Amino acid sequence: MIDLKSLQEEFYKIYGNNKKVPLLFFAPGKVNLIGEHTDYNGGFVFPGSLNFGTYLMVRETNE
């Protein structure tokens, strides 16, 4: 897992203005253990989420 505090510190280093708190989003990774391309053909699918994925940190600007 990622250290959220260090992620926020790096965000402020790059973009400055630590008075506006950014929003953090996380999308977990996904894997299909069986059933690639079979779900739309009526087959069985066994998807699972992973504990790693993509993080997105954003905030509003006036620029």
N, C-alpha and C positions, 0 to 999 in steps of 0.2 A: 504494500500500500504506500501511497505517497504521503509525505508529511505536508499537511495543509498549511501549517504556519510558514514553512520555508517557501511553499508555492506562493503564498500571499506576499511574503517579503521580496521574492524575485519579481513579482508583478509590480510592486511599488518601485523597485529599482529601475525597471524598464520604462514604466509609464508615469511614475511620479504621483504626486497629489494623494497622499495617504489619508486625506480627510474624507474622501468618498470611498465607501466600502464596496468592493466588487461582489457580484453574485457568482456563486460557484455551481456548476452543473456537472453531473457525472452520467455517462452512458456506459453500462457494463458491456463487456464483450459477450458474444453469443456463439455457441457451437452446436451443430446438429450431429449428434452421435450416430444416428442412422437417419436415412430419409432425405438426403440431398435431392432436390428436384422431384420428390415423389408426392409431396403434399398436394400439389395441384393436379396430380394424376390419380388421386384417391388412395395413395399409400400412407403408411404410418410414418410419423416423424417423432423423434425424441430430442427436442432442443434442450439446451441447458445454458444458464448464465455463468459467466466467469467472474472472478473477484478482481479482475483488472479490466481496464477499459480506457475511455477517453475522458479527460477532464477539460472543462472550458470555464475560464474565469473572465467575466465581462463587467463593464460598468458604463454608465451613461456619461457622455462628455458634452461640453458646450462648444466644441470646436467645429 
